[in-house]
């Protein structure tokens, strides 16, 4: 059984083509990635509003696209594409997923991922940042 971490993209980005893990510059993304690294998963993927499922090490150009500007139908289509890509690299029914993403990014993914955990669910941005610090500190101490 594999463990995969899925992290939502962010609006603030680097200005040139870099690895996906280095593209997104928001505090929430940076702390999410640091926590994901501490989890030592088999793979980390970025949930990109433009590109769908992106391996963290893949080179990617900056872009300006968000799920916030998409309709529910467009978000469902995006999620269906992400699930198709995920199914190529993971066992959706058996593998474990940690999802570090807001509701728009995970809403249509969750029903297909029975072994998914959402450690930041229901928290505002400030509390998410605090919780990521807490979770990261717990992992460093264990």
ZADRENDO-941861 format. One record per residue (C-alpha): residue in one letter; z, y, x. Coordinates in pm, whole numbers, plus 50000, padded with zeros to 5 digits. Layout:
 r     Z     Y     X
 a     Z     Y     X
...
END
This chain:
 r     Z     Y     X
 x 50000 50000 50000
 x 49897 50338 50138
 x 50069 50672 50097
 x 49846 50975 50042
 x 49949 51339 50010
 x 49739 51579 49802
 x 49790 51952 49862
 x 49637 52230 49652
 x 49416 52482 49826
 x 49516 52849 49845
 x 49344 53183 49793
 x 49433 53326 50135
 x 49203 53172 50394
 x 49103 53199 50757
 x 48786 53400 50820
 x 48581 53130 50992
 x 48498 52759 50973
 x 48803 52553 51071
 x 48968 52223 50978
 x 49077 52224 50613
 x 49441 52197 50723
 x 49397 52527 50913
 x 49188 52714 50655
 x 49453 52799 50397
 x 49696 53069 50505
 x 49948 53107 50221
 x 50317 53040 50286
 x 50319 52774 50012
 x 50026 52588 50164
 x 50171 52610 50516
 x 50510 52477 50405
 x 50344 52207 50192
 x 50140 52092 50491
 x 50443 52092 50721
 x 50634 51879 50468
 x 50333 51649 50425
 x 50317 51597 50802
 x 50688 51506 50807
 x 50626 51242 50537
 x 50393 51064 50783
 x 50149 50956 50511
 x 49842 50748 50581
 x 49622 51043 50484
 x 49650 51407 50378
 x 49386 51554 50149
 x 49333 51907 50026
 x 49251 51960 49658
 x 48983 52226 49697
 x 48870 52420 49392
 x 48521 52437 49541
 x 48484 52107 49728
 x 48716 51870 49539
 x 48890 51615 49762
 x 48875 51723 50127
 x 49031 51529 50418
 x 49267 51764 50602
 x 49076 51722 50930
 x 48733 51808 50784
 x 48570 52131 50903
 x 48522 52370 50613
 x 48391 52724 50568
 x 48598 52989 50388
 x 48511 53028 50019
 x 48626 53223 49716
 x 48679 52986 49426
 x 48984 52893 49220
 x 49065 52663 48932
 x 49230 52965 48765
 x 48885 53100 48679
 x 48762 52768 48537
 x 48770 52649 48177
 x 48960 52337 48073
 x 48629 52149 48057
 x 48537 52259 48410
 x 48881 52162 48539
 x 48850 51818 48378
 x 48506 51774 48541
 x 48655 51881 48876
 x 48942 51633 48833
 x 48703 51351 48739
 x 48507 51416 49061
 x 48832 51419 49263
 x 48936 51087 49107
 x 48596 50931 49184
 x 48633 51041 49547
 x 48995 50921 49561
 x 48893 50582 49423
 x 48658 50541 49722
 x 48945 50580 49971
 x 49252 50456 49782
 x 49374 50212 49520
 x 49457 50450 49235
 x 49680 50191 49066
 x 49873 50064 49369
 x 49881 50336 49634
 x 50154 50599 49643
 x 50065 50966 49602
 x 50272 51275 49673
 x 50114 51571 49497
 x 50195 51920 49619
 x 49993 52116 49366
 x 50035 52317 49050
 x 49969 52194 48700
 x 49602 52302 48688
 x 49529 52092 48996
 x 49720 51782 48888
 x 49707 51779 48505
 x 49404 51549 48475
 x 49482 51351 48791
 x 49829 51231 48694
 x 49730 50988 48414
 x 49515 50795 48663
 x 49785 50781 48934
 x 50083 50575 48813
 x 50257 50592 49152
 x 50241 50969 49193
 x 50539 51189 49262
 x 50547 51567 49220
 x 50849 51696 49413
 x 50784 52062 49320
 x 50716 52010 48949
 x 50841 52285 48722
 x 50939 52523 49002
 x 50816 52880 49050
 x 50666 52978 49386
 x 50995 53103 49532
 x 51181 52785 49436
 x 50891 52572 49563
 x 50921 52737 49903
 x 51299 52679 49905
 x 51258 52318 49794
 x 51000 52249 50064
 x 51246 52384 50323
 x 51520 52158 50183
 x 51298 51849 50174
 x 51165 51915 50524
 x 51515 51964 50665
 x 51628 51636 50504
 x 51340 51450 50669
 x 51405 51608 51008
 x 51770 51501 50991
 x 51700 51143 50887
END
